[in-house]
Amino acid sequence: MTTLAPLTSDHYERVARWLSRPPINRWLSGDWRDKETTATVVAIAVRNRKNRFFLVNHDGAPCGLVALSDVELTDKTAMAWYLLGEEGLAGKGITGAAVKQMVDNGFRELGLQSIYAWVMDGNIASMKLLEKVGFRKVGRIRASACLGNQQVDRIYFDVTPGDISAPSAEGPANPSGSA
């Protein structure tokens, strides 16, 4: 079972190790990419009121991180990002379940009305994860991220509460209201 818990100081070192791994941080924003991260840097990010970090646990063991950044309570929006720190758990749906829980919590607990994410062109697994959770592709910014020594596009996705309405007994929700 996959669960979320607010990230606390007893896990900052573990998260810093995950964020320091190139196979993980190569896909993240320039703040994290290609850098050694320390527990102090994680602590500073967690204390920022515009961020919400959650430790992902699978069967009771810490295995990843999901986060909302740039939380704007006035505009009711935030940016989602995530990572699976334990590579042996890849392909089990853990990160997707964690992102879904975080999105649901963002809508329910924070009152958000839109959550967005961006993915570097070429990160197919992350694109599929977002679409499976209910995000929709909404656009791209060309040559806006550096992957290795190459500029690549950022592909943007968003989700609103109506996009992930629970299916009824009669079938999937129809947000447009038409038959």
Backbone as numpy.savetxt, mean C-alpha at the origin, in Angstrom:
# Nx Ny Nz CAx CAy CAz Cx Cy Cz
-4.04 -16.63 8.76 -4.88 -15.46 8.76 -3.99 -14.21 8.76
-4.38 -13.22 7.96 -3.63 -11.98 7.85 -4.32 -10.90 8.67
-3.54 -10.25 9.54 -4.07 -9.18 10.37 -3.13 -7.97 10.32
-3.68 -6.81 10.69 -2.90 -5.58 10.76 -2.86 -5.10 12.20
-1.74 -4.46 12.56 -1.60 -3.80 13.85 -0.81 -2.52 13.63
-1.13 -1.46 14.35 -0.31 -0.24 14.22 1.16 -0.58 14.43
2.02 0.01 13.62 3.46 -0.24 13.74 3.97 0.44 15.01
4.61 -0.34 15.86 5.15 0.17 17.12 6.67 0.00 17.14
7.29 0.65 18.11 8.75 0.71 18.17 9.42 -0.66 18.28
8.73 -1.65 18.80 9.37 -2.96 18.90 9.58 -3.63 17.55
9.03 -3.04 16.48 9.21 -3.61 15.14 9.95 -2.67 14.18
10.41 -1.51 14.66 11.09 -0.55 13.77 12.34 -1.16 13.13
13.13 -1.90 13.88 14.36 -2.50 13.33 14.02 -3.48 12.21
13.03 -4.32 12.43 12.62 -5.30 11.43 12.17 -4.59 10.15
11.32 -3.58 10.30 10.82 -2.84 9.13 11.97 -2.12 8.43
12.91 -1.56 9.18 14.07 -0.91 8.57 14.87 -1.91 7.73
15.02 -3.14 8.23 15.74 -4.17 7.45 14.98 -4.46 6.14
13.66 -4.60 6.23 12.88 -4.85 5.01 13.05 -3.70 4.02
12.92 -2.47 4.53 13.01 -1.29 3.65 14.40 -1.10 3.06
15.41 -1.70 3.66 16.79 -1.58 3.17 17.12 -2.60 2.08
16.25 -3.55 1.85 16.52 -4.60 0.86 16.21 -4.10 -0.56
17.21 -4.08 -1.45 16.98 -3.60 -2.82 15.83 -4.27 -3.57
15.59 -5.58 -3.44 14.44 -6.14 -4.17 13.10 -5.55 -3.70
13.07 -5.00 -2.50 11.86 -4.35 -2.00 11.88 -2.87 -2.32
12.95 -2.17 -1.92 12.91 -0.70 -2.02 13.09 -0.17 -3.44
13.47 -1.00 -4.37 13.62 -0.53 -5.76 12.30 -0.04 -6.34
11.16 -0.52 -5.79 9.84 -0.15 -6.29 9.20 1.00 -5.53
9.86 1.48 -4.47 9.27 2.51 -3.61 9.67 3.91 -4.07
9.12 4.91 -3.40 9.43 6.30 -3.74 10.89 6.60 -3.45
11.36 7.69 -3.99 12.75 8.09 -3.83 13.17 8.27 -2.37
12.22 8.50 -1.48 12.54 8.62 -0.06 13.11 7.32 0.50
12.72 6.19 -0.05 13.13 4.87 0.45 14.05 4.12 -0.51
13.99 4.43 -1.79 14.66 3.65 -2.82 16.18 3.75 -2.73
16.82 2.57 -2.87 18.28 2.47 -2.94 18.98 3.06 -1.73
18.35 2.92 -0.55 18.93 3.48 0.67 18.92 2.45 1.78
19.87 2.58 2.69 19.85 1.84 3.94 18.93 2.62 4.87
17.94 1.97 5.42 17.01 2.62 6.33 17.31 2.19 7.75
17.18 3.11 8.69 17.41 2.80 10.09 16.09 2.83 10.86
16.12 2.27 12.04 14.95 2.31 12.92 14.57 3.76 13.23
15.56 4.64 13.32 15.28 6.05 13.60 14.49 6.68 12.46
14.85 6.38 11.24 14.12 6.91 10.08 12.69 6.39 10.08
12.50 5.11 10.38 11.15 4.53 10.47 10.37 5.24 11.57
10.99 5.47 12.72 10.32 6.14 13.83 9.86 7.54 13.44
10.70 8.27 12.73 10.33 9.62 12.28 9.14 9.55 11.34
9.16 8.60 10.42 8.03 8.46 9.47 6.74 8.11 10.20
6.84 7.22 11.19 5.66 6.81 11.94 5.09 7.98 12.74
5.95 8.83 13.27 5.48 9.97 14.07 4.86 11.08 13.23
5.11 11.10 11.94 4.52 12.11 11.06 3.00 11.91 11.03
2.24 12.93 11.39 0.78 12.82 11.47 0.11 12.55 10.13
0.83 12.73 9.03 0.25 12.46 7.72 0.45 11.01 7.28
1.04 10.19 8.15 1.29 8.78 7.83 0.56 7.87 8.81
0.17 6.71 8.32 -0.37 5.63 9.16 0.31 4.35 8.71
1.14 3.76 9.57 1.88 2.54 9.26 1.26 1.37 10.02
1.12 0.23 9.33 0.57 -0.97 9.94 1.47 -2.16 9.66
1.78 -2.90 10.70 2.52 -4.14 10.57 1.57 -5.22 10.09
1.98 -5.97 9.10 1.18 -7.09 8.60 1.66 -8.34 9.31
0.73 -9.07 9.87 1.03 -10.35 10.53 0.28 -11.45 9.78
0.97 -12.56 9.56 0.33 -13.73 8.96 0.52 -14.90 9.91
-0.58 -15.48 10.32 -0.55 -16.55 11.32 0.25 -16.14 12.55
0.10 -14.87 12.94 0.72 -14.35 14.15 2.14 -13.87 14.01
2.76 -14.03 12.84 4.16 -13.63 12.66 4.24 -12.39 11.76
5.06 -11.38 12.14 5.23 -10.20 11.30 5.83 -10.58 9.95
5.25 -10.04 8.89 5.75 -10.40 7.55 5.74 -9.25 6.56
5.17 -8.10 6.89 5.11 -7.02 5.92 4.62 -5.72 6.53
4.45 -4.76 5.66 4.04 -3.41 6.06 3.05 -2.88 5.04
2.00 -2.24 5.51 1.12 -1.46 4.65 1.03 -0.07 5.28
0.89 0.95 4.44 0.90 2.31 4.96 0.02 3.23 4.13
-0.50 4.22 4.81 -1.15 5.35 4.17 -0.25 6.55 4.42
0.12 7.23 3.35 0.94 8.44 3.44 0.17 9.60 2.84
0.66 10.78 3.10 0.01 11.99 2.60 -1.47 12.00 2.97
-1.78 11.57 4.19 -3.17 11.54 4.65 -3.66 12.98 4.77
-4.70 13.30 4.02 -5.31 14.63 4.03 -6.74 14.47 4.52
-6.96 14.69 5.82 -8.29 14.49 6.38 -9.28 15.52 5.88
-8.83 16.72 5.55 -9.74 17.74 5.01 -10.25 17.31 3.64
-9.35 16.85 2.78 -9.74 16.41 1.44 -10.17 14.95 1.40
-9.96 14.24 2.51 -10.38 12.84 2.66 -9.69 11.92 1.66
-8.37 12.09 1.54 -7.59 11.28 0.61 -6.26 10.87 1.23
-5.66 9.82 0.69 -4.34 9.36 1.14 -3.73 8.48 0.05
-2.41 8.27 0.15 -1.69 7.40 -0.77 -1.36 6.09 -0.06
-1.64 4.97 -0.71 -1.34 3.65 -0.17 -0.01 3.14 -0.70
0.72 2.44 0.17 1.90 1.69 -0.28 2.08 0.50 0.65
2.91 -0.44 0.23 2.95 -1.72 0.91 4.20 -2.49 0.52
4.53 -3.48 1.36 5.63 -4.38 1.03 5.45 -5.68 1.79
5.96 -6.73 1.21 6.04 -8.03 1.87 7.50 -8.23 2.23
7.79 -8.27 3.51 9.18 -8.36 3.96 9.74 -9.76 3.98
8.88 -10.75 4.07 9.32 -12.15 4.13 9.05 -12.81 2.78
10.08 -12.90 1.95 9.91 -13.35 0.56 9.35 -14.77 0.45
9.56 -15.61 1.44 9.04 -16.97 1.40 7.52 -17.04 1.43
6.87 -15.92 1.73 5.41 -15.89 1.79 4.78 -15.31 0.52
5.60 -15.01 -0.47 5.08 -14.43 -1.73 4.10 -15.40 -2.39
3.09 -14.84 -3.03 2.13 -15.62 -3.80 1.02 -16.23 -2.98
0.92 -15.88 -1.72 -0.12 -16.45 -0.85 -1.29 -15.50 -0.61
-1.28 -14.33 -1.25 -2.38 -13.39 -1.10 -2.32 -12.55 0.17
-1.20 -12.61 0.88 -1.08 -11.91 2.15 -1.09 -10.39 1.95
-0.30 -9.91 1.01 -0.22 -8.46 0.81 -1.56 -7.92 0.31
-2.21 -8.62 -0.59 -3.52 -8.18 -1.07 -4.53 -8.10 0.05
-4.54 -9.12 0.92 -5.47 -9.11 2.07 -5.16 -7.94 2.99
-3.88 -7.66 3.20 -3.48 -6.56 4.09 -3.86 -5.21 3.48
-3.63 -5.04 2.18 -4.00 -3.77 1.52 -5.52 -3.58 1.59
-6.27 -4.64 1.35 -7.74 -4.55 1.43 -8.18 -4.12 2.83
-7.59 -4.71 3.87 -7.93 -4.32 5.24 -7.58 -2.86 5.50
-6.41 -2.42 5.03 -6.00 -1.04 5.24 -6.94 -0.07 4.53
-7.31 -0.40 3.30 -8.24 0.45 2.55 -9.58 0.53 3.27
-10.10 -0.62 3.67 -11.37 -0.64 4.40 -11.28 0.21 5.66
-10.18 0.09 6.41 -9.98 0.89 7.62 -9.88 2.38 7.29
-9.19 2.71 6.20 -9.07 4.11 5.80 -10.42 4.74 5.52
-11.29 3.99 4.85 -12.63 4.50 4.56 -13.47 4.56 5.84
-13.43 3.52 6.62 -14.29 3.41 7.80 -13.80 4.26 8.97
-12.52 4.14 9.31 -11.98 4.80 10.51 -11.57 6.25 10.28
-10.99 6.54 9.12 -10.51 7.89 8.84 -11.50 8.72 8.04
-12.52 8.07 7.49 -13.49 8.78 6.67 -12.96 9.18 5.31
-11.92 8.49 4.84 -11.36 8.82 3.52 -12.39 8.51 2.43
-12.31 9.28 1.34 -13.21 9.07 0.21 -12.45 8.66 -1.05
-11.12 8.74 -1.00 -10.30 8.32 -2.14 -8.92 7.93 -1.62
-8.46 6.77 -2.07 -7.11 6.32 -1.76 -6.44 6.01 -3.09
-5.24 6.53 -3.26 -4.54 6.30 -4.51 -3.21 5.60 -4.26
-2.67 5.04 -5.30 -1.35 4.40 -5.26 -0.71 4.59 -6.62
0.60 4.55 -6.66 1.29 4.54 -7.94 2.24 3.36 -7.97
2.46 2.89 -9.18 3.31 1.72 -9.43 4.24 2.07 -10.58
5.49 1.68 -10.45 6.41 1.88 -11.57 6.04 0.94 -12.71
6.08 1.47 -13.92 5.83 0.65 -15.09 6.79 -0.54 -15.04
6.26 -1.72 -15.21 7.07 -2.93 -15.14 6.82 -3.74 -13.88
6.18 -3.14 -12.87 5.89 -3.87 -11.62 4.50 -4.50 -11.77
4.45 -5.54 -12.59 3.19 -6.20 -12.94 2.49 -6.78 -11.72
3.25 -7.40 -10.81 2.64 -8.01 -9.63 1.88 -6.97 -8.80
2.46 -5.79 -8.65 1.81 -4.75 -7.86 0.57 -4.21 -8.58
0.64 -4.09 -9.89 -0.54 -3.65 -10.65 -1.69 -4.63 -10.48
-1.39 -5.91 -10.58 -2.42 -6.95 -10.42 -2.99 -6.93 -9.01
-2.14 -6.75 -8.01 -2.60 -6.70 -6.63 -3.60 -5.57 -6.45
-3.25 -4.37 -6.93 -4.14 -3.23 -6.76 -5.48 -3.46 -7.44
-5.45 -3.98 -8.66 -6.70 -4.23 -9.38 -7.54 -5.29 -8.66
-6.90 -6.30 -8.12 -7.63 -7.35 -7.41 -8.31 -6.81 -6.16
-7.68 -5.86 -5.50 -8.23 -5.26 -4.29 -9.39 -4.29 -4.61
-9.45 -3.80 -5.85 -10.53 -2.90 -6.23 -10.09 -1.55 -6.77
-8.78 -1.33 -6.83 -8.27 -0.08 -7.40 -8.48 -0.08 -8.91
-8.63 1.10 -9.47 -8.76 1.28 -10.92 -7.59 2.10 -11.44
-7.10 1.71 -12.60 -6.03 2.47 -13.25 -6.63 3.80 -13.70
-5.98 4.91 -13.32 -6.53 6.23 -13.65 -5.60 7.10 -14.48
-4.36 6.68 -14.67 -3.48 7.49 -15.50 -2.02 7.16 -15.29
-1.19 7.93 -15.94 0.26 7.74 -15.82 0.95 9.08 -15.94
2.10 9.14 -15.30 3.00 10.28 -15.49 4.26 9.70 -16.12
4.56 10.19 -17.29 5.66 9.63 -18.06 7.03 10.00 -17.48
7.94 9.03 -17.55 9.34 9.21 -17.16 9.48 9.89 -15.80
8.68 9.46 -14.83 8.62 10.16 -13.54 9.23 9.39 -12.37
9.85 8.24 -12.65 10.52 7.48 -11.60 11.79 6.87 -12.19
12.81 6.76 -11.35 14.07 6.19 -11.80 14.19 4.76 -11.29
14.24 3.82 -12.20 14.40 2.40 -11.87 15.75 1.98 -12.43
16.70 1.75 -11.52 18.07 1.52 -11.97 18.60 2.83 -12.55
19.02 2.78 -13.78 19.49 4.00 -14.46 18.52 4.45 -15.53
17.29 3.98 -15.47 16.33 4.27 -16.52 15.10 4.99 -15.95
14.64 6.02 -16.64 13.40 6.69 -16.27 12.22 5.86 -16.78
11.27 5.60 -15.89 10.07 4.84 -16.25 8.84 5.63 -15.82
7.71 5.23 -16.36 6.45 5.89 -16.02 5.96 5.44 -14.65
5.21 6.31 -13.99 4.43 5.95 -12.81 3.00 5.76 -13.29
2.41 4.64 -12.93 1.02 4.36 -13.29 0.20 4.53 -12.02
-0.81 5.38 -12.11 -1.63 5.72 -10.94 -2.92 4.92 -10.92
-3.32 4.57 -9.70 -4.54 3.83 -9.43 -5.27 4.55 -8.31
-6.60 4.42 -8.27 -7.33 4.91 -7.10 -8.51 4.01 -6.81
-9.04 4.18 -5.61 -10.21 3.43 -5.17 -11.05 4.35 -4.29
-12.35 4.23 -4.42 -13.28 4.97 -3.57 -14.16 3.95 -2.86
-14.87 4.37 -1.82 -15.71 3.41 -1.10 -16.68 2.65 -2.01
-17.25 3.30 -2.99 -18.18 2.64 -3.89 -17.56 1.59 -4.79
-16.25 1.67 -5.00 -15.56 0.71 -5.86 -15.44 -0.67 -5.21
-15.52 -0.70 -3.89 -15.29 -1.98 -3.20 -16.51 -2.38 -2.37
-17.67 -1.94 -2.79 -18.89 -2.34 -2.08 -18.98 -3.85 -2.05
-19.44 -4.36 -0.93 -19.58 -5.81 -0.78 -20.64 -6.32 -1.74
-20.39 -7.46 -2.38 -21.40 -8.03 -3.27 -22.63 -8.44 -2.47
-23.78 -8.27 -3.07 -25.03 -8.68 -2.42 -25.30 -10.14 -2.76
-26.36 -10.69 -2.20 -26.74 -12.08 -2.49 -27.11 -12.25 -3.95
-27.49 -11.14 -4.62 -27.90 -11.21 -6.02 -26.72 -11.07 -6.97
-25.53 -10.85 -6.45 -24.36 -10.71 -7.32 -23.56 -9.50 -6.95
-22.61 -9.11 -7.79 -21.74 -7.98 -7.48 -22.53 -6.68 -7.39
-22.01 -5.77 -6.56 -22.64 -4.45 -6.43 -22.56 -3.73 -7.76
-23.56 -2.93 -8.04 -23.60 -2.13 -9.26 -23.60 -0.67 -8.87
-22.41 -0.04 -8.80 -22.33 1.33 -8.30 -23.08 2.34 -9.17
-23.32 2.03 -10.44 -24.00 3.00 -11.30 -25.49 3.01 -11.06
-26.00 1.96 -10.45 -27.43 1.89 -10.15 -28.28 1.43 -11.33
-27.65 1.23 -12.50 -28.42 0.78 -13.66 -28.42 -0.72 -13.74
-29.40 -1.27 -14.42 -29.53 -2.73 -14.52 -28.69 -3.26 -15.64
